[in-house]
């Protein structure tokens, strides 16, 4: 199994490259996992029920009301 924790230097350098590298500026909304290539996140992150539960808890913890949330997200 690959080491899941990178060094501060490697992690910060990679993050800076993702932010400032003009070759990557067309990429938006993608997940990067310790590299400069977009990756798929874990299968659990694509689970609709998990997303809805997370959103409900976020609304609860931040004390938002229904007029402050994205319409249809809980449908």
PyMOL Python script that loads the backbone (N, CA, C, O; Angstrom):
from pymol import cmd

cmd.read_pdbstr("""\
ATOM      1  N   UNK A   1       0.845  -1.179   0.000  1.00  0.00           N
ATOM      2  CA  UNK A   1       0.000   0.000   0.000  1.00  0.00           C
ATOM      3  C   UNK A   1       0.890   1.242   0.000  1.00  0.00           C
ATOM      4  O   UNK A   1       1.872   1.323   0.739  1.00  0.00           O
ATOM      5  N   UNK A   2       0.529   2.198  -0.837  1.00  0.00           N
ATOM      6  CA  UNK A   2       1.297   3.430  -0.934  1.00  0.00           C
ATOM      7  C   UNK A   2       1.162   4.246   0.339  1.00  0.00           C
ATOM      8  O   UNK A   2       0.138   4.204   1.020  1.00  0.00           O
ATOM      9  N   UNK A   3       2.217   4.990   0.645  1.00  0.00           N
ATOM     10  CA  UNK A   3       2.187   5.889   1.792  1.00  0.00           C
ATOM     11  C   UNK A   3       1.124   6.951   1.542  1.00  0.00           C
ATOM     12  O   UNK A   3       1.166   7.625   0.513  1.00  0.00           O
ATOM     13  N   UNK A   4       0.182   7.114   2.448  1.00  0.00           N
ATOM     14  CA  UNK A   4      -0.933   8.050   2.257  1.00  0.00           C
ATOM     15  C   UNK A   4      -0.602   9.462   2.733  1.00  0.00           C
ATOM     16  O   UNK A   4      -1.404  10.377   2.549  1.00  0.00           O
ATOM     17  N   UNK A   5       0.567   9.651   3.341  1.00  0.00           N
ATOM     18  CA  UNK A   5       0.922  10.979   3.827  1.00  0.00           C
ATOM     19  C   UNK A   5       2.217  11.400   3.158  1.00  0.00           C
ATOM     20  O   UNK A   5       3.250  10.750   3.320  1.00  0.00           O
ATOM     21  N   UNK A   6       2.156  12.492   2.404  1.00  0.00           N
ATOM     22  CA  UNK A   6       3.351  13.007   1.763  1.00  0.00           C
ATOM     23  C   UNK A   6       4.067  13.999   2.661  1.00  0.00           C
ATOM     24  O   UNK A   6       3.531  14.428   3.683  1.00  0.00           O
ATOM     25  N   UNK A   7       5.274  14.357   2.274  1.00  0.00           N
ATOM     26  CA  UNK A   7       6.017  15.348   3.050  1.00  0.00           C
ATOM     27  C   UNK A   7       5.393  16.720   2.826  1.00  0.00           C
ATOM     28  O   UNK A   7       4.685  16.946   1.845  1.00  0.00           O
ATOM     29  N   UNK A   8       5.667  17.616   3.743  1.00  0.00           N
ATOM     30  CA  UNK A   8       5.174  18.982   3.624  1.00  0.00           C
ATOM     31  C   UNK A   8       5.685  19.612   2.333  1.00  0.00           C
ATOM     32  O   UNK A   8       4.924  20.274   1.627  1.00  0.00           O
ATOM     33  N   UNK A   9       6.948  19.419   2.020  1.00  0.00           N
ATOM     34  CA  UNK A   9       7.541  20.013   0.833  1.00  0.00           C
ATOM     35  C   UNK A   9       6.894  19.493  -0.443  1.00  0.00           C
ATOM     36  O   UNK A   9       6.562  20.276  -1.333  1.00  0.00           O
ATOM     37  N   UNK A  10       6.711  18.175  -0.541  1.00  0.00           N
ATOM     38  CA  UNK A  10       6.119  17.579  -1.734  1.00  0.00           C
ATOM     39  C   UNK A  10       4.656  17.986  -1.874  1.00  0.00           C
ATOM     40  O   UNK A  10       4.208  18.347  -2.962  1.00  0.00           O
ATOM     41  N   UNK A  11       3.918  17.925  -0.774  1.00  0.00           N
ATOM     42  CA  UNK A  11       2.495  18.268  -0.817  1.00  0.00           C
ATOM     43  C   UNK A  11       2.281  19.728  -1.190  1.00  0.00           C
ATOM     44  O   UNK A  11       1.424  20.037  -2.019  1.00  0.00           O
ATOM     45  N   UNK A  12       3.051  20.626  -0.588  1.00  0.00           N
ATOM     46  CA  UNK A  12       2.868  22.046  -0.874  1.00  0.00           C
ATOM     47  C   UNK A  12       3.318  22.395  -2.284  1.00  0.00           C
ATOM     48  O   UNK A  12       2.709  23.246  -2.932  1.00  0.00           O
ATOM     49  N   UNK A  13       4.366  21.759  -2.765  1.00  0.00           N
ATOM     50  CA  UNK A  13       4.829  21.998  -4.127  1.00  0.00           C
ATOM     51  C   UNK A  13       3.800  21.516  -5.150  1.00  0.00           C
ATOM     52  O   UNK A  13       3.538  22.201  -6.139  1.00  0.00           O
ATOM     53  N   UNK A  14       3.222  20.350  -4.914  1.00  0.00           N
ATOM     54  CA  UNK A  14       2.192  19.818  -5.806  1.00  0.00           C
ATOM     55  C   UNK A  14       0.958  20.710  -5.804  1.00  0.00           C
ATOM     56  O   UNK A  14       0.402  20.998  -6.863  1.00  0.00           O
ATOM     57  N   UNK A  15       0.527  21.146  -4.631  1.00  0.00           N
ATOM     58  CA  UNK A  15      -0.639  22.030  -4.544  1.00  0.00           C
ATOM     59  C   UNK A  15      -0.380  23.344  -5.286  1.00  0.00           C
ATOM     60  O   UNK A  15      -1.248  23.824  -6.016  1.00  0.00           O
ATOM     61  N   UNK A  16       0.790  23.915  -5.105  1.00  0.00           N
ATOM     62  CA  UNK A  16       1.117  25.158  -5.812  1.00  0.00           C
ATOM     63  C   UNK A  16       1.096  24.942  -7.322  1.00  0.00           C
ATOM     64  O   UNK A  16       0.632  25.807  -8.066  1.00  0.00           O
ATOM     65  N   UNK A  17       1.588  23.809  -7.773  1.00  0.00           N
ATOM     66  CA  UNK A  17       1.570  23.507  -9.211  1.00  0.00           C
ATOM     67  C   UNK A  17       0.143  23.384  -9.734  1.00  0.00           C
ATOM     68  O   UNK A  17      -0.165  23.885 -10.815  1.00  0.00           O
ATOM     69  N   UNK A  18      -0.725  22.726  -8.980  1.00  0.00           N
ATOM     70  CA  UNK A  18      -2.121  22.573  -9.395  1.00  0.00           C
ATOM     71  C   UNK A  18      -2.789  23.949  -9.502  1.00  0.00           C
ATOM     72  O   UNK A  18      -3.594  24.182 -10.403  1.00  0.00           O
ATOM     73  N   UNK A  19      -2.459  24.840  -8.595  1.00  0.00           N
ATOM     74  CA  UNK A  19      -3.074  26.166  -8.585  1.00  0.00           C
ATOM     75  C   UNK A  19      -2.529  27.057  -9.695  1.00  0.00           C
ATOM     76  O   UNK A  19      -3.294  27.755 -10.362  1.00  0.00           O
ATOM     77  N   UNK A  20      -1.221  27.039  -9.898  1.00  0.00           N
ATOM     78  CA  UNK A  20      -0.598  28.038 -10.767  1.00  0.00           C
ATOM     79  C   UNK A  20      -0.134  27.536 -12.130  1.00  0.00           C
ATOM     80  O   UNK A  20       0.177  28.352 -12.997  1.00  0.00           O
ATOM     81  N   UNK A  21      -0.078  26.239 -12.349  1.00  0.00           N
ATOM     82  CA  UNK A  21       0.412  25.707 -13.630  1.00  0.00           C
ATOM     83  C   UNK A  21      -0.609  25.999 -14.731  1.00  0.00           C
ATOM     84  O   UNK A  21      -1.745  25.528 -14.673  1.00  0.00           O
ATOM     85  N   UNK A  22      -0.198  26.775 -15.730  1.00  0.00           N
ATOM     86  CA  UNK A  22      -1.123  27.141 -16.813  1.00  0.00           C
ATOM     87  C   UNK A  22      -1.614  25.928 -17.594  1.00  0.00           C
ATOM     88  O   UNK A  22      -2.683  25.983 -18.202  1.00  0.00           O
ATOM     89  N   UNK A  23      -0.865  24.851 -17.590  1.00  0.00           N
ATOM     90  CA  UNK A  23      -1.297  23.631 -18.280  1.00  0.00           C
ATOM     91  C   UNK A  23      -2.494  22.986 -17.586  1.00  0.00           C
ATOM     92  O   UNK A  23      -3.182  22.155 -18.179  1.00  0.00           O
ATOM     93  N   UNK A  24      -2.743  23.363 -16.338  1.00  0.00           N
ATOM     94  CA  UNK A  24      -3.859  22.793 -15.576  1.00  0.00           C
ATOM     95  C   UNK A  24      -5.010  23.776 -15.379  1.00  0.00           C
ATOM     96  O   UNK A  24      -6.014  23.420 -14.763  1.00  0.00           O
ATOM     97  N   UNK A  25      -4.891  25.009 -15.889  1.00  0.00           N
ATOM     98  CA  UNK A  25      -5.904  26.021 -15.574  1.00  0.00           C
ATOM     99  C   UNK A  25      -7.261  25.772 -16.219  1.00  0.00           C
ATOM    100  O   UNK A  25      -8.229  26.451 -15.878  1.00  0.00           O
ATOM    101  N   UNK A  26      -7.357  24.833 -17.126  1.00  0.00           N
ATOM    102  CA  UNK A  26      -8.646  24.490 -17.735  1.00  0.00           C
ATOM    103  C   UNK A  26      -9.405  23.445 -16.918  1.00  0.00           C
ATOM    104  O   UNK A  26     -10.561  23.141 -17.215  1.00  0.00           O
ATOM    105  N   UNK A  27      -8.760  22.899 -15.896  1.00  0.00           N
ATOM    106  CA  UNK A  27      -9.366  21.838 -15.088  1.00  0.00           C
ATOM    107  C   UNK A  27     -10.065  22.461 -13.890  1.00  0.00           C
ATOM    108  O   UNK A  27      -9.464  23.233 -13.143  1.00  0.00           O
ATOM    109  N   UNK A  28     -11.338  22.122 -13.711  1.00  0.00           N
ATOM    110  CA  UNK A  28     -12.122  22.649 -12.601  1.00  0.00           C
ATOM    111  C   UNK A  28     -12.991  21.540 -12.033  1.00  0.00           C
ATOM    112  O   UNK A  28     -13.549  20.735 -12.779  1.00  0.00           O
ATOM    113  N   UNK A  29     -13.104  21.500 -10.725  1.00  0.00           N
ATOM    114  CA  UNK A  29     -13.986  20.532 -10.080  1.00  0.00           C
ATOM    115  C   UNK A  29     -13.448  19.120 -10.065  1.00  0.00           C
ATOM    116  O   UNK A  29     -14.207  18.175  -9.852  1.00  0.00           O
ATOM    117  N   UNK A  30     -12.160  18.955 -10.284  1.00  0.00           N
ATOM    118  CA  UNK A  30     -11.553  17.634 -10.294  1.00  0.00           C
ATOM    119  C   UNK A  30     -10.828  17.369  -8.977  1.00  0.00           C
ATOM    120  O   UNK A  30     -10.465  18.299  -8.257  1.00  0.00           O
ATOM    121  N   UNK A  31     -10.626  16.104  -8.676  1.00  0.00           N
ATOM    122  CA  UNK A  31      -9.926  15.659  -7.476  1.00  0.00           C
ATOM    123  C   UNK A  31      -8.514  15.269  -7.865  1.00  0.00           C
ATOM    124  O   UNK A  31      -8.312  14.554  -8.847  1.00  0.00           O
ATOM    125  N   UNK A  32      -7.546  15.727  -7.110  1.00  0.00           N
ATOM    126  CA  UNK A  32      -6.146  15.357  -7.331  1.00  0.00           C
ATOM    127  C   UNK A  32      -5.671  14.592  -6.113  1.00  0.00           C
ATOM    128  O   UNK A  32      -5.876  15.037  -4.983  1.00  0.00           O
ATOM    129  N   UNK A  33      -5.036  13.440  -6.325  1.00  0.00           N
ATOM    130  CA  UNK A  33      -4.562  12.597  -5.230  1.00  0.00           C
ATOM    131  C   UNK A  33      -3.048  12.461  -5.316  1.00  0.00           C
ATOM    132  O   UNK A  33      -2.533  11.553  -5.968  1.00  0.00           O
ATOM    133  N   UNK A  34      -2.349  13.359  -4.662  1.00  0.00           N
ATOM    134  CA  UNK A  34      -0.889  13.347  -4.604  1.00  0.00           C
ATOM    135  C   UNK A  34      -0.215  13.315  -5.969  1.00  0.00           C
ATOM    136  O   UNK A  34       0.728  12.554  -6.182  1.00  0.00           O
ATOM    137  N   UNK A  35      -0.687  14.123  -6.873  1.00  0.00           N
ATOM    138  CA  UNK A  35      -0.060  14.205  -8.183  1.00  0.00           C
ATOM    139  C   UNK A  35      -0.684  15.307  -9.010  1.00  0.00           C
ATOM    140  O   UNK A  35      -1.567  16.027  -8.543  1.00  0.00           O
ATOM    141  N   UNK A  36      -0.221  15.433 -10.235  1.00  0.00           N
ATOM    142  CA  UNK A  36      -0.701  16.495 -11.108  1.00  0.00           C
ATOM    143  C   UNK A  36      -1.728  16.009 -12.119  1.00  0.00           C
ATOM    144  O   UNK A  36      -2.073  16.731 -13.054  1.00  0.00           O
ATOM    145  N   UNK A  37      -2.218  14.786 -11.936  1.00  0.00           N
ATOM    146  CA  UNK A  37      -3.256  14.246 -12.804  1.00  0.00           C
ATOM    147  C   UNK A  37      -4.548  14.084 -12.011  1.00  0.00           C
ATOM    148  O   UNK A  37      -4.522  13.574 -10.891  1.00  0.00           O
ATOM    149  N   UNK A  38      -5.686  14.514 -12.580  1.00  0.00           N
ATOM    150  CA  UNK A  38      -6.965  14.299 -11.889  1.00  0.00           C
ATOM    151  C   UNK A  38      -7.193  12.814 -11.641  1.00  0.00           C
ATOM    152  O   UNK A  38      -6.826  11.976 -12.465  1.00  0.00           O
ATOM    153  N   UNK A  39      -7.792  12.498 -10.515  1.00  0.00           N
ATOM    154  CA  UNK A  39      -8.067  11.121 -10.117  1.00  0.00           C
ATOM    155  C   UNK A  39      -9.527  10.982  -9.727  1.00  0.00           C
ATOM    156  O   UNK A  39     -10.202  11.971  -9.442  1.00  0.00           O
ATOM    157  N   UNK A  40     -10.004   9.760  -9.717  1.00  0.00           N
ATOM    158  CA  UNK A  40     -11.325   9.489  -9.161  1.00  0.00           C
ATOM    159  C   UNK A  40     -11.186   9.417  -7.649  1.00  0.00           C
ATOM    160  O   UNK A  40     -10.205   8.878  -7.137  1.00  0.00           O
ATOM    161  N   UNK A  41     -12.149   9.948  -6.944  1.00  0.00           N
ATOM    162  CA  UNK A  41     -12.148   9.798  -5.494  1.00  0.00           C
ATOM    163  C   UNK A  41     -12.726   8.425  -5.153  1.00  0.00           C
ATOM    164  O   UNK A  41     -13.051   7.646  -6.050  1.00  0.00           O
ATOM    165  N   UNK A  42     -12.853   8.133  -3.879  1.00  0.00           N
ATOM    166  CA  UNK A  42     -13.322   6.813  -3.465  1.00  0.00           C
ATOM    167  C   UNK A  42     -14.757   6.564  -3.919  1.00  0.00           C
ATOM    168  O   UNK A  42     -15.510   7.520  -4.107  1.00  0.00           O
ATOM    169  N   UNK A  43     -15.148   5.321  -4.095  1.00  0.00           N
ATOM    170  CA  UNK A  43     -16.524   5.004  -4.496  1.00  0.00           C
ATOM    171  C   UNK A  43     -17.567   5.580  -3.540  1.00  0.00           C
ATOM    172  O   UNK A  43     -18.662   5.940  -3.972  1.00  0.00           O
ATOM    173  N   UNK A  44     -17.249   5.672  -2.257  1.00  0.00           N
ATOM    174  CA  UNK A  44     -18.203   6.231  -1.297  1.00  0.00           C
ATOM    175  C   UNK A  44     -18.548   7.684  -1.595  1.00  0.00           C
ATOM    176  O   UNK A  44     -19.637   8.145  -1.255  1.00  0.00           O
ATOM    177  N   UNK A  45     -17.634   8.402  -2.223  1.00  0.00           N
ATOM    178  CA  UNK A  45     -17.901   9.815  -2.508  1.00  0.00           C
ATOM    179  C   UNK A  45     -18.923  10.001  -3.620  1.00  0.00           C
ATOM    180  O   UNK A  45     -19.408  11.113  -3.829  1.00  0.00           O
ATOM    181  N   UNK A  46     -19.257   8.936  -4.334  1.00  0.00           N
ATOM    182  CA  UNK A  46     -20.254   9.006  -5.406  1.00  0.00           C
ATOM    183  C   UNK A  46     -21.621   8.484  -4.954  1.00  0.00           C
ATOM    184  O   UNK A  46     -22.556   8.429  -5.753  1.00  0.00           O
ATOM    185  N   UNK A  47     -21.741   8.103  -3.687  1.00  0.00           N
ATOM    186  CA  UNK A  47     -22.974   7.546  -3.157  1.00  0.00           C
ATOM    187  C   UNK A  47     -23.963   8.667  -2.848  1.00  0.00           C
ATOM    188  O   UNK A  47     -23.681   9.533  -2.019  1.00  0.00           O
ATOM    189  N   UNK A  48     -25.124   8.656  -3.511  1.00  0.00           N
ATOM    190  CA  UNK A  48     -26.105   9.731  -3.362  1.00  0.00           C
ATOM    191  C   UNK A  48     -26.619   9.855  -1.930  1.00  0.00           C
ATOM    192  O   UNK A  48     -26.789  10.968  -1.433  1.00  0.00           O
ATOM    193  N   UNK A  49     -26.867   8.733  -1.264  1.00  0.00           N
ATOM    194  CA  UNK A  49     -27.366   8.782   0.108  1.00  0.00           C
ATOM    195  C   UNK A  49     -26.338   9.431   1.031  1.00  0.00           C
ATOM    196  O   UNK A  49     -26.702  10.212   1.910  1.00  0.00           O
ATOM    197  N   UNK A  50     -25.049   9.113   0.836  1.00  0.00           N
ATOM    198  CA  UNK A  50     -23.998   9.742   1.637  1.00  0.00           C
ATOM    199  C   UNK A  50     -23.973  11.246   1.399  1.00  0.00           C
ATOM    200  O   UNK A  50     -23.850  12.025   2.344  1.00  0.00           O
ATOM    201  N   UNK A  51     -24.090  11.654   0.143  1.00  0.00           N
ATOM    202  CA  UNK A  51     -24.068  13.076  -0.196  1.00  0.00           C
ATOM    203  C   UNK A  51     -25.236  13.809   0.455  1.00  0.00           C
ATOM    204  O   UNK A  51     -25.070  14.909   0.982  1.00  0.00           O
ATOM    205  N   UNK A  52     -26.414  13.197   0.418  1.00  0.00           N
ATOM    206  CA  UNK A  52     -27.582  13.824   1.026  1.00  0.00           C
ATOM    207  C   UNK A  52     -27.433  13.932   2.538  1.00  0.00           C
ATOM    208  O   UNK A  52     -27.784  14.955   3.126  1.00  0.00           O
ATOM    209  N   UNK A  53     -26.912  12.881   3.171  1.00  0.00           N
ATOM    210  CA  UNK A  53     -26.716  12.912   4.615  1.00  0.00           C
ATOM    211  C   UNK A  53     -25.683  13.973   5.000  1.00  0.00           C
ATOM    212  O   UNK A  53     -25.874  14.697   5.977  1.00  0.00           O
ATOM    213  N   UNK A  54     -24.612  14.066   4.250  1.00  0.00           N
ATOM    214  CA  UNK A  54     -23.600  15.079   4.507  1.00  0.00           C
ATOM    215  C   UNK A  54     -24.187  16.477   4.345  1.00  0.00           C
ATOM    216  O   UNK A  54     -23.931  17.363   5.160  1.00  0.00           O
ATOM    217  N   UNK A  55     -24.973  16.669   3.295  1.00  0.00           N
ATOM    218  CA  UNK A  55     -25.571  17.982   3.069  1.00  0.00           C
ATOM    219  C   UNK A  55     -26.525  18.346   4.205  1.00  0.00           C
ATOM    220  O   UNK A  55     -26.502  19.475   4.695  1.00  0.00           O
ATOM    221  N   UNK A  56     -27.363  17.399   4.626  1.00  0.00           N
ATOM    222  CA  UNK A  56     -28.296  17.670   5.727  1.00  0.00           C
ATOM    223  C   UNK A  56     -27.554  18.084   6.990  1.00  0.00           C
ATOM    224  O   UNK A  56     -27.933  19.052   7.650  1.00  0.00           O
ATOM    225  N   UNK A  57     -26.493  17.348   7.326  1.00  0.00           N
ATOM    226  CA  UNK A  57     -25.707  17.674   8.517  1.00  0.00           C
ATOM    227  C   UNK A  57     -25.042  19.032   8.365  1.00  0.00           C
ATOM    228  O   UNK A  57     -24.980  19.798   9.326  1.00  0.00           O
ATOM    229  N   UNK A  58     -24.547  19.341   7.183  1.00  0.00           N
ATOM    230  CA  UNK A  58     -23.915  20.647   6.949  1.00  0.00           C
ATOM    231  C   UNK A  58     -24.914  21.773   7.151  1.00  0.00           C
ATOM    232  O   UNK A  58     -24.590  22.793   7.760  1.00  0.00           O
ATOM    233  N   UNK A  59     -26.129  21.594   6.641  1.00  0.00           N
ATOM    234  CA  UNK A  59     -27.185  22.595   6.829  1.00  0.00           C
ATOM    235  C   UNK A  59     -27.497  22.736   8.316  1.00  0.00           C
ATOM    236  O   UNK A  59     -27.643  23.847   8.827  1.00  0.00           O
ATOM    237  N   UNK A  60     -27.598  21.599   9.003  1.00  0.00           N
ATOM    238  CA  UNK A  60     -27.899  21.616  10.440  1.00  0.00           C
ATOM    239  C   UNK A  60     -26.791  22.327  11.223  1.00  0.00           C
ATOM    240  O   UNK A  60     -27.079  23.200  12.042  1.00  0.00           O
ATOM    241  N   UNK A  61     -25.540  21.966  10.980  1.00  0.00           N
ATOM    242  CA  UNK A  61     -24.421  22.539  11.738  1.00  0.00           C
ATOM    243  C   UNK A  61     -24.210  24.018  11.454  1.00  0.00           C
ATOM    244  O   UNK A  61     -23.789  24.765  12.337  1.00  0.00           O
ATOM    245  N   UNK A  62     -24.497  24.444  10.233  1.00  0.00           N
ATOM    246  CA  UNK A  62     -24.282  25.852   9.883  1.00  0.00           C
ATOM    247  C   UNK A  62     -25.527  26.700  10.105  1.00  0.00           C
ATOM    248  O   UNK A  62     -25.498  27.917   9.923  1.00  0.00           O
ATOM    249  N   UNK A  63     -26.622  26.050  10.503  1.00  0.00           N
ATOM    250  CA  UNK A  63     -27.882  26.716  10.798  1.00  0.00           C
ATOM    251  C   UNK A  63     -28.454  27.460   9.594  1.00  0.00           C
ATOM    252  O   UNK A  63     -29.065  28.519   9.736  1.00  0.00           O
ATOM    253  N   UNK A  64     -28.247  26.893   8.414  1.00  0.00           N
ATOM    254  CA  UNK A  64     -28.862  27.441   7.210  1.00  0.00           C
ATOM    255  C   UNK A  64     -30.335  27.081   7.197  1.00  0.00           C
ATOM    256  O   UNK A  64     -30.747  26.125   7.854  1.00  0.00           O
ATOM    257  N   UNK A  65     -31.133  27.837   6.454  1.00  0.00           N
ATOM    258  CA  UNK A  65     -32.512  27.427   6.246  1.00  0.00           C
ATOM    259  C   UNK A  65     -32.706  27.115   4.761  1.00  0.00           C
ATOM    260  O   UNK A  65     -31.797  27.318   3.955  1.00  0.00           O
ATOM    261  N   UNK A  66     -33.866  26.632   4.411  1.00  0.00           N
ATOM    262  CA  UNK A  66     -34.095  26.142   3.054  1.00  0.00           C
ATOM    263  C   UNK A  66     -33.929  27.223   1.995  1.00  0.00           C
ATOM    264  O   UNK A  66     -33.670  26.903   0.835  1.00  0.00           O
ATOM    265  N   UNK A  67     -34.071  28.488   2.358  1.00  0.00           N
ATOM    266  CA  UNK A  67     -33.902  29.552   1.366  1.00  0.00           C
ATOM    267  C   UNK A  67     -32.426  29.819   1.078  1.00  0.00           C
ATOM    268  O   UNK A  67     -32.098  30.529   0.128  1.00  0.00           O
ATOM    269  N   UNK A  68     -31.538  29.253   1.894  1.00  0.00           N
ATOM    270  CA  UNK A  68     -30.110  29.495   1.733  1.00  0.00           C
ATOM    271  C   UNK A  68     -29.388  28.303   1.101  1.00  0.00           C
ATOM    272  O   UNK A  68     -28.163  28.317   0.979  1.00  0.00           O
ATOM    273  N   UNK A  69     -30.124  27.288   0.705  1.00  0.00           N
ATOM    274  CA  UNK A  69     -29.496  26.085   0.151  1.00  0.00           C
ATOM    275  C   UNK A  69     -29.793  25.975  -1.336  1.00  0.00           C
ATOM    276  O   UNK A  69     -30.670  26.660  -1.861  1.00  0.00           O
ATOM    277  N   UNK A  70     -29.051  25.104  -2.002  1.00  0.00           N
ATOM    278  CA  UNK A  70     -29.266  24.877  -3.424  1.00  0.00           C
ATOM    279  C   UNK A  70     -30.543  24.087  -3.629  1.00  0.00           C
ATOM    280  O   UNK A  70     -30.695  22.988  -3.096  1.00  0.00           O
ATOM    281  N   UNK A  71     -31.448  24.640  -4.391  1.00  0.00           N
ATOM    282  CA  UNK A  71     -32.738  23.992  -4.639  1.00  0.00           C
ATOM    283  C   UNK A  71     -32.535  22.606  -5.249  1.00  0.00           C
ATOM    284  O   UNK A  71     -31.782  22.441  -6.209  1.00  0.00           O
ATOM    285  N   UNK A  72     -33.212  21.625  -4.683  1.00  0.00           N
ATOM    286  CA  UNK A  72     -33.191  20.285  -5.226  1.00  0.00           C
ATOM    287  C   UNK A  72     -32.087  19.384  -4.724  1.00  0.00           C
ATOM    288  O   UNK A  72     -32.075  18.194  -5.038  1.00  0.00           O
ATOM    289  N   UNK A  73     -31.166  19.916  -3.959  1.00  0.00           N
ATOM    290  CA  UNK A  73     -30.032  19.088  -3.524  1.00  0.00           C
ATOM    291  C   UNK A  73     -30.471  17.930  -2.622  1.00  0.00           C
ATOM    292  O   UNK A  73     -29.829  16.880  -2.603  1.00  0.00           O
ATOM    293  N   UNK A  74     -31.548  18.119  -1.886  1.00  0.00           N
ATOM    294  CA  UNK A  74     -32.014  17.066  -0.998  1.00  0.00           C
ATOM    295  C   UNK A  74     -33.088  16.176  -1.615  1.00  0.00           C
ATOM    296  O   UNK A  74     -33.628  15.295  -0.946  1.00  0.00           O
ATOM    297  N   UNK A  75     -33.393  16.403  -2.876  1.00  0.00           N
ATOM    298  CA  UNK A  75     -34.423  15.604  -3.557  1.00  0.00           C
ATOM    299  C   UNK A  75     -33.903  14.209  -3.856  1.00  0.00           C
ATOM    300  O   UNK A  75     -34.624  13.390  -4.426  1.00  0.00           O
TER     301      UNK A  75
END
""", "prot")
cmd.dss("prot")
cmd.show_as("cartoon", "prot")
cmd.util.cbc("prot")
cmd.orient("prot")
